Amino acid sequence: MRIVCKPIAAALLGDYLDFFDHRAFTDNPRWASCYRNFPLHDPARKAWRLHTAPENRAAVSQCIASGKASGFLAYGTHTVVGWCNGAAWSHYPMPAIRHSPRPPL
């Protein structure tokens, strides 16, 4: 299979959400609600364990729609088959990266 990577952009939001709604973390349901919002959340405002899947989905959607998200979607034939985060450390609230526990396995 040929893989093509595209930078995340507002026009690709539907593809991103389709991937996280239907294919990402199918083998790990406990991570399925993240939508890759864990590194973006600010634990000083709200503890990670209190975030719901719809909240994470909406927060990431807003970041992508506004151009604040960085990363790449990997496409197989016509479908997203992977995601790679591409943001600089300065993009994330530092407490979320350095002081918060990792999401449960």
Residue pairs with C-beta under 8 A, 6 or more apart in sequence:
1 76
1 77
1 81
2 76
2 77
3 74
3 75
3 76
3 81
3 82
4 74
4 75
5 72
5 73
5 74
5 75
5 84
6 12
6 72
6 73
6 75
7 70
7 71
7 72
7 86
8 16
8 64
8 69
8 70
8 71
8 72
8 73
8 86
9 64
9 67
10 64
10 65
10 66
10 67
12 64
12 73
13 61
13 64
13 65
15 73
15 75
15 80
16 60
16 64
16 73
16 80
16 83
17 57
17 61
18 80
19 73
19 79
19 80
19 81
19 82
19 83
20 32
20 35
20 36
20 57
20 83
23 79
23 80
23 81
24 32
24 83
25 31
25 32
25 34
26 32
28 105
30 103
30 104
30 105
31 103
31 105
32 53
33 51
33 52
33 53
33 56
34 56
34 103
35 53
35 56
35 57
35 59
35 60
36 60
36 71
36 83
36 85
37 51
37 55
37 56
37 59
37 60
38 48
38 96
38 100
38 102
38 103
39 85
39 87
39 92
39 96
39 97
40 59
40 60
40 63
40 92
40 93
40 96
41 48
41 51
41 59
41 93
41 96
42 93
42 95
42 96
43 93
43 95
43 96
43 99
43 100
44 93
44 95
48 100
48 101
48 103
60 69
62 68
63 69
68 91
69 87
70 85
70 86
70 87
70 88
70 91
71 83
71 84
71 85
71 86
71 87
72 83
72 84
72 86
73 80
73 82
73 83
74 80
74 81
74 82
74 83
74 84
75 81
89 97
